[in-house]
Amino acid sequence: MIASINNLRFHYAGTDEPLLDIPRWSLAGGEQIFLHGHSGTGKSTLLNLLAGMLLPDTGTIDILGKRISTLSARQRDKWRARHIGVVFQQFNLIPYLSPIDNIRLASHFGGKADATARAQQLLGSLGIQTVLFQRPAAQLSIGQQQRVAIARALINRPELLLADEPTSALDRTNRDAFLSLLLEQVAHNHTALIFVSHDLNLAKRFSRVEALADLNHAGGRH
């Protein structure tokens, strides 16, 4: 089992009602889940809890058999870098670093040896030309930045990949191309994927589709 949740409750400071109340939920190795819900219902919060960037008020989250709430903040950062990849909505590439250096930085945080060769292999498999490997990320097209973001998320061979609405700002052509690349790569690496979006047009690409409202007994009230 890659991830499991039991009796999870979470609320933000200044609010009385929980945003999330999830009795039980799990994710198996290599499974690809499309998780949907309206804005403000707690989708990103759930990803942050799974990544160990937030901790639950009560209940447990286990990732690869590790109860992440028992780890210190520093330990959680290391654990996340080594076992969890994240693709952000805005990609969050460092604009003045090249694709290779953006990816190598993620590898460094994961405690890996020099990852230049694997970074080059990943970029090549994603259709990035060699001439672009050392160009500042800010000079790449949106489609090229998408590919670099996928490569960075996969560089440490994570068992779990979290994608937080990465297609919400893309037009249909770029959206479909990005999703195809992402699904191809996670299948190739047998990586479990939680893909969060409000765009139900993408759901048909996934074998498991879940609404956060069906999992969350708090009803997503913020």
N, C-alpha and C positions, 0 to 999 in steps of 0.2 A: 504494500500500500504506500503510495507516494504521500498522500495527505489525508488527515482525518480530523474532524471537528466533533466535539462532544460538549453539549450544554453551554455553548458560547454566548456570552452577553457582553455588549460593549456600548458605552455612551460617551459622548464628548462632554468635557467640563462645561458647566453652565446650562446643561439640559437635564431634565428630570427623567424623561422616558428613554429607554434604550433605542439606539438606532438599529442595532442588530441583536436578534435573539434566535440563534440557530441551534436546535436540539442535537441534530446529527447530520453529518455530511461527509463524504469521502471521495477520493480520487485514486484510481488505479494507475499503475505504471503504463506509460504510452497512451493514456486516454486523452482525448481532445474534447473539451467541453466549451460550448457557447453559453455564456451566462448573460442574460439580458435583464433590463429593468430601466425605469425612468430615471432621469437625472435626480440626484439628491437622495436616492434610496439606499445608498450604502455600498455600491459595487466597488468603488475605488477603496473604500475603507476596508472591505473584506480582503482585497488584494494586499493592502498594507499589513493587515493582521497575519495573513498567510506568509508574507515575506519577513515578518518579525520587526517591521518598522513601527507597528503599534502592538500593544499587548492587551489581551482581553481583560475585562473587569472580573469575570468569572468563567469557568469552563476551561477546556484544554484544546490546544492545537498541536498536533504532532505532524512533523514533516520528516519523512524517511525514518520514522521511528524515534525521532528526537523531539522532546517536548521543549519547544523553543522559549517558553516563558521561564524556564529554569536557567537560561543563558543570560549572561550580562550583555549590555548593549554592545560592547566590543566583540564579544563572542558571536552575537547575532549578526553583526556586520560581516564577520569572516564566514560564518555559516551561509549567509545569503550569497556572498560572492562566489563561493565554491559550489553551491548546489542549486541556486535559483537564478534564472535569467529573467530580465524584465525588459519589455518593449514599451516605451512610454508614448503617450499621445503625440507629443512634439518631438520625439526621438531623443532629445537631450544630448546630442553630440556636442563635444567641445569644439566650437567653430574654428578656432585657429590651429587645431591639431589635424593631422592627416587621418584618413581612414585607418591606416595601419596603427598609428599612435593611439587613436581612440580605442581600438580593440586591444592593443597591448596594455593600455592602462587598466582595462577591465580584467585582463589576465593577471596583472600585478596584484590587484586587490584580492584576487582569488588565490594568491599564494602559489601561482604556477611559474614554471621556468619560462624562459624567453619564448614567446608565442608567435614570433614573426612568421615562421613557415606556415603554421596553422592559420594565422590571420590571412595570409596570402591565398591559401587554399580555399578558405571560406569565401573570401571576396570573389575569387575566380569562379567558384561554383554558383555564385549569385549574380554573375554577369557583369562584375565591375572590371573594367579594363585596367591592365597593369599601369598604364600611364597616369591613372587617377589615384594610385595607391598613396602617393606622397603629396597630393593636392590638399589644401585646407578644406575641411568639411563644409565650410560656409560657401565654397565655390562649386559644390556639387548640386545637381538638380534634386528635386524632391524625391524622384524615383531612386536616384543613386543613394541619397541619405537613408531611405527606407532600407535598402539592402545592407548598408553599413550597420544600421541599428540591429538588424537581424543577426548579422555576423558577430557583433559585440555581445549580444545576448547569449549566443551559443558558444562563444570561445572557450568557456570552461567546462563544456559538455554537461550542462546542468540537467538534473533529472526532472526539474519542473520549470516551465516557462510561463510567466504571467504577462499578458498583453492587455494594457489598460486603454481601451478605445483608440487603438493606434490608427484607425482609418477614418475617424470622425471628421477630420479636416481635409480629406482627400476627395477628389472628384471620382466618378464611378470607374473610369479606366484605371487610375492609379490605385484605387481601393481594391479592385479585383486582382490586379497584378500583385499587389502587396500580399494579399491573403493567400494567393496561390503559392508564392515563394515561401511564405511562412509555414504553411501546411506541408509543403514538400520537404522543408528542412527538418521540421519536428518529426515527421514520419521517418526520414532517413536516419535521424539520431535517436529514435525511439524515446523522444522527450514528451512527457506529459504536458498538456497545454490547457490553461484556463484563459479563454478569450472573452473579454468583457466588452459589450457593446449594447447600444440601444437600437441598432440597425438590424431589424429582423430579416432583411433581405439576405443577410450573410448566413443565417442559421442553417440553411439547407446544405451548407458545406461541411457540417459537423454531424457526427453520429449521435452525440448526446447534447441535448438542448434543455436548459433549465432557466426558469424565471426566478430571480432572487425573491420575489414576493411569495413564491411557493415554499421556499426554504426558511424564510425569515418570519418568525412568529410575532416580531415587533411590527411587522407591516411596513418597515422602512420609514417610520416616522422620525423626522429629525427635529 
